[in-house]
Amino acid sequence: MNGNKLRLTLTEGGMILYWIFASLVALDVLMVAPEYMYSDYTNPTMVARNWSFLPIDALFAVAGLYGRFGKTGGLGRNILSTFSQSLMLCAGVMAISFWIVVGSFDPFWWSMNLWLVALASWALLKTYRTRGRFIAD
């Protein structure tokens, strides 16, 4: 597995683990110190905002992993990969945009979401440059 595929796999697997962890915290199975939570984590609107990312995060993680390891052919694999990386990019941009709008900066959460933006952008550019064309071609 090349470096880019490894980074994508670790990121997608990490996203699934994050949501399992978040679910256990929400169910009071695990306790997390307040300093490790996102800002204003007790505000119901902020909790809803955080959980609103579950569908896009789960879709990019599952689609990416299935595209890489599932039983799908070349075109299906390419479609799932592009779909996954596009959603990953959107998830990162949406989170960063929200924090810019509300004026909140937490280096940990920003770095995680900037990672999503950078990795997805890099993977999409590399995919289409490698094939000698861009999506518009």
Secondary structure, DSSP 8 states (H G I E B T S, - for coil): --HHHHHHHHHHHHHHHHHHHHHHHHTTSS---GGGS-TTTTSHHHHHHHHTTHHHHHHHHHHHHHHHHSS--HHHHHHHHHHHHHHHHHHHHHHHHHHHHHT---HHHHHHHHHHHHHHHHHHHHHHHHTTS-TT-
